[in-house]
Amino acid sequence: MIRIAWMLLRNIHRLPGWFYSIIKMGSPKDTHTETERYGYLRQIVDKLNHTGNVRLVEHGAENLPEQDGFILFPNHQGLYDMLALIGSCPHPISIVIKKEAEKMVLVREVIALLHGLYIDRSDMRASLKVINQVTEEVKEGRNYVIFAEGTRSHDGNTMLKFKGGTFKSAVNARCPIVPVALFDSYRAFDINSIKEETVHVHYLDPIPYDQYVGLKTIEIADLVESRIRQKIEENMLKKWA
């Protein structure tokens, strides 16, 4: 958490302007395009990384589908994960995030800018409504991020089991699924240090609908999880070689 404080301190003169613009762009009446809003947020992330001693390394962005209307399914390591995705993904993305985050200052403003959605998994009817909304928006060409573990692992590069239900929107939208392996993302904010840390984001080969049609959602979850796990294990071997 010390790095968050360091980032804010080093950008204290920029914070009022950023906060004002984020709130304005997140307003329902805002006239900026999704690309413009997302581009502005990427500029902020780049500045935060530079001033916060975080080196973000992207791998495989060329693997992303050329046509928008896909869902990213990354592993979930910590608070920095979404910054890593925004900073490395050239396509505008939105997010489905747990409802508790709606109470967090700045997080809720950023989610509003991204036109993200909150999900309450304890309310099945509300959850189904969110799944259906994501389905329709992806069909219309929007891109989403869904953390299939449901919560961060709290254990470094160790992964939790992917939940099958998180893939229902992809199945219903018949869209490409993009597995994303985040490596050392937890180190950015969970290590009490401001020394330089390197975070790797691997965009793996997309899985088009015709490759997962007919599979149960839990089978899709296992397929995506195994590909991400393999990439993380490869990174672990390289790191400690």
C-alpha positions in Angstrom: 0.0 0.0 0.0 3.0 2.3 0.5 3.4 2.6 -3.3 -0.2 3.9 -3.6 0.6 6.7 -1.2 3.9 7.4 -3.0 2.1 7.6 -6.4 -0.5 10.0 -4.9 2.1 12.2 -3.2 4.2 12.5 -6.4 1.1 13.5 -8.4 -0.6 15.6 -5.7 -0.6 18.6 -8.0 -2.3 16.6 -10.7 -4.9 14.9 -8.6 -7.6 17.7 -8.5 -7.5 17.9 -12.3 -7.6 14.2 -12.8 -10.4 13.7 -10.3 -12.5 16.5 -11.8 -12.0 15.1 -15.4 -12.8 11.5 -14.3 -16.0 12.6 -12.6 -17.0 14.7 -15.6 -16.3 11.9 -18.1 -18.2 9.4 -16.0 -21.3 11.6 -16.0 -24.2 10.2 -18.1 -24.3 13.6 -19.9 -20.7 13.4 -21.0 -20.2 13.7 -24.7 -16.7 12.1 -25.0 -16.4 8.9 -27.0 -15.5 5.6 -25.2 -12.1 5.8 -27.0 -11.5 9.3 -25.7 -12.4 8.4 -22.1 -10.3 5.3 -22.2 -7.4 7.1 -23.7 -7.5 9.7 -21.0 -7.5 7.0 -18.3 -4.5 5.3 -20.0 -2.5 8.6 -19.8 -3.2 8.7 -16.1 -2.1 5.1 -15.6 1.1 5.7 -17.6 1.9 8.7 -15.4 1.2 6.7 -12.2 3.4 3.9 -13.4 6.3 6.3 -14.2 6.1 8.2 -10.9 5.4 5.0 -8.9 8.4 3.0 -10.2 6.2 0.3 -11.8 7.5 -1.1 -15.1 4.6 -2.6 -17.0 5.5 -5.1 -19.7 2.9 -6.2 -22.2 3.1 -9.4 -24.2 0.8 -10.6 -27.0 -1.4 -7.6 -27.5 -1.2 -8.5 -31.2 -3.2 -11.6 -30.2 -6.2 -9.5 -29.3 -9.2 -9.8 -31.7 -9.1 -7.1 -34.4 -12.9 -6.7 -34.0 -14.2 -5.4 -30.7 -16.7 -7.4 -28.8 -14.6 -9.8 -26.7 -14.1 -10.5 -23.0 -10.8 -10.7 -21.2 -10.5 -13.3 -18.4 -7.4 -12.6 -16.3 -6.3 -14.1 -13.0 -6.7 -11.8 -10.1 -3.8 -10.9 -7.9 -4.5 -7.5 -6.3 -5.5 -3.9 -6.5 -3.1 -3.1 -9.4 -4.6 -5.7 -11.8 -7.0 -3.3 -13.5 -4.3 -0.6 -13.9 -2.1 -3.3 -15.5 -4.9 -4.1 -18.0 -5.8 -0.5 -18.8 -2.1 0.4 -19.2 -1.4 -2.5 -21.6 -4.7 -3.1 -23.6 -5.0 -0.8 -26.6 -8.7 -1.6 -27.0 -11.2 0.2 -24.7 -12.3 -2.1 -22.0 -15.0 -2.1 -19.3 -15.3 -4.3 -16.2 -17.7 -6.3 -14.1 -16.7 -5.8 -10.5 -18.1 -6.8 -7.1 -20.7 -4.5 -5.6 -18.6 -3.7 -2.5 -16.2 -1.7 -4.7 -19.0 0.9 -5.3 -18.2 2.3 -1.8 -14.5 3.0 -2.6 -13.7 6.6 -3.5 -12.0 7.1 -6.9 -12.7 3.4 -7.8 -16.4 4.1 -8.3 -15.6 7.2 -10.3 -13.2 5.2 -12.6 -15.9 2.5 -13.0 -18.4 5.2 -14.0 -15.9 6.5 -16.6 -15.5 3.0 -18.0 -19.3 2.4 -17.8 -18.6 -0.7 -15.7 -21.1 -2.8 -13.9 -21.4 -4.0 -10.3 -22.5 -7.5 -9.5 -23.9 -8.8 -6.2 -23.4 -12.5 -6.3 -25.6 -13.0 -3.3 -28.5 -11.8 -5.4 -29.2 -14.3 -8.2 -31.8 -12.1 -10.0 -29.5 -9.1 -10.0 -26.6 -11.2 -11.1 -28.6 -12.6 -14.0 -29.5 -9.0 -15.0 -25.8 -8.1 -15.1 -24.9 -11.2 -17.1 -27.6 -10.3 -19.7 -26.5 -6.7 -19.9 -22.8 -7.7 -20.5 -24.1 -10.2 -23.2 -26.0 -7.5 -25.1 -23.2 -4.9 -24.8 -20.5 -7.4 -26.0 -22.8 -8.3 -29.0 -22.8 -4.5 -29.8 -19.0 -4.4 -29.8 -18.0 -3.4 -26.2 -15.1 -5.3 -24.5 -15.2 -6.4 -20.9 -12.9 -7.7 -18.2 -14.2 -10.4 -15.9 -12.1 -11.8 -13.0 -13.2 -15.5 -13.1 -11.7 -16.3 -9.6 -14.3 -13.9 -8.1 -11.8 -12.4 -5.7 -8.0 -11.9 -5.6 -5.9 -14.8 -4.4 -4.0 -12.9 -1.7 -1.1 -15.4 -2.3 1.2 -13.9 -4.9 1.2 -15.7 -8.3 -0.9 -18.6 -6.9 -4.3 -18.8 -8.6 -7.7 -19.7 -7.2 -10.2 -21.9 -9.0 -12.0 -20.2 -11.9 -15.8 -20.1 -11.5 -17.8 -21.5 -14.4 -20.7 -19.0 -14.0 -18.5 -16.1 -14.9 -18.3 -17.4 -18.5 -22.1 -17.2 -19.1 -21.9 -13.8 -20.7 -19.3 -15.0 -23.2 -21.3 -18.1 -24.1 -24.5 -16.1 -24.5 -22.7 -13.4 -26.6 -20.8 -16.1 -28.6 -17.8 -13.9 -28.4 -14.0 -14.5 -28.3 -12.6 -15.3 -24.9 -9.1 -13.9 -24.2 -7.2 -15.6 -21.4 -4.9 -13.1 -19.7 -2.0 -14.1 -17.4 -1.0 -11.4 -14.9 2.4 -12.1 -13.4 3.8 -10.3 -10.4 0.9 -7.8 -10.5 0.5 -8.2 -6.7 3.9 -6.8 -6.1 3.0 -3.3 -7.3 0.7 -2.5 -4.3 0.9 -5.5 -1.9 4.7 -5.2 -1.3 5.6 -2.5 1.2 8.3 -0.9 -1.0 8.7 1.8 -3.6 11.5 0.1 -5.3 11.0 -0.6 -9.0 8.7 -3.6 -9.7 8.0 -5.2 -13.0 4.6 -6.5 -13.9 4.0 -8.7 -16.9 0.7 -8.9 -18.8 0.3 -11.8 -21.2 -2.5 -11.7 -23.7 -2.9 -15.4 -24.7 -4.4 -16.7 -27.9 -8.1 -15.9 -28.0 -10.6 -18.8 -27.9 -13.2 -18.2 -30.6 -16.8 -19.3 -30.0 -16.5 -22.3 -32.4 -13.7 -23.7 -30.2 -15.8 -23.7 -27.0 -19.3 -24.1 -28.3 -20.9 -27.2 -26.7 -18.7 -27.1 -23.6 -20.2 -26.6 -20.2 -19.2 -23.3 -18.5 -17.1 -25.1 -15.9 -15.2 -26.8 -18.7 -14.6 -23.5 -20.3 -13.4 -22.2 -17.0 -11.0 -25.1 -16.6 -9.6 -24.5 -20.1 -9.0 -20.8 -19.6 -7.5 -21.4 -16.1 -5.1 -24.1 -17.3 -3.7 -21.8 -20.1 -3.2 -19.0 -17.7 -1.7 -21.3 -15.1 0.8 -22.7 -17.6 1.9 -19.2 -18.6 2.4 -18.2 -15.0 4.5 -21.4 -14.3 6.6 -20.5 -17.4 7.3 -17.1 -15.9 8.1 -18.6 -12.5 10.7 -20.8 -14.1 12.3 -17.9 -16.0 12.3 -15.7 -12.9 14.1 -18.2 -10.7 16.3 -19.8 -13.4 
